[in-house]
């Protein structure tokens, strides 16, 4: 890369093998269902996640939006975490495009909504209230240090949904990170879900694309919604080829990113003026608080890192930094980041 970039795992460049696969990819018209690379990617993704079918979409936001619109009708309500990605970082698409009303609930330090609160949030069959149709969950939970939530929680969410005739969709942008952190097959994370989307373009390092998985009937509906949103693609095999490499080559190495994140978090916690909740660092995301007694804000620290060493980090708020490890920042880059942070904090 042309910089040392800890801002996000979205900044990853495709690997050499991905670029080669893209150059050599057999292609066809995906709208006609004739792109062999897309078909192969969708079949592989469905098999890996234990679902009947899958659909290639351009982004995680599109995957979640397509899922929401396929599960609901205008005027329906969806229960979700108040600090979830769908609620906070997808431009209000569920309301703007689908007329779906969010019912945000508080989450705990790991990203879980209270089960009792979820149960109580389901509206009765009363014409005064929007019809509750969907529960939206996330794993790993991005705003809570990418914490991996165990399958038992989603089984309990599924039980509430079944009791009330609801569907459950997971924003699983980093579900492979969650599975790796818990030492589980990803299918154990998805078995209690009606649908799940995951990103190829984060820790798996593909240049673009996400996958939406679910039942055959659900994906049939989702394909129509994707078309409405302008997401139907033609010779998309050049994208899908990189996605196949991502699933075949990049999943098993995610634990390396987690190890580097834990090393970085431990180093950050030893720098006076910075604090990290080490108990929450299980995957590749770290939120770091900056003591307000320091002469530098989070933005000031970020600016100094960029100026001194071309190291880029994310500023989450005035007194909070975010660091994300991925395949393009390894142990040497972690050491260099910590070295320069120590020098900057002493200013």
Secondary structure, DSSP 8 states (H G I E B T S, - for coil): --SEE-S-GGG----HHHHHHHHH-----GGGT--HHHHHHHHHHHHHHT-SEEEEES-HHHHHHHHHHHH--TT-EEEEETTSHHHHSSTTHHHHHH--EEEEE-B-TTS-B-HHHHHHHS--S-TTS--EEEEEEESSBGGGTTB---HHHHHHHHHHHHHHT-EEEEE-TTHHHHHHHHT--HHHHHTT-SEEEEESSSTT--SS-EEEEE-HHHHHHHHHHHHHTT---SSTHHHHHHHHHIIIIISTTHHHHHHHHHHHHHHHHTSTTEE--GGG-SSSEEEEEE-TTSSS-HHHHHHHHHHHH-EE-EEEETTEEEEE-BTTB-HHHHHHHHHHHHHHHT-
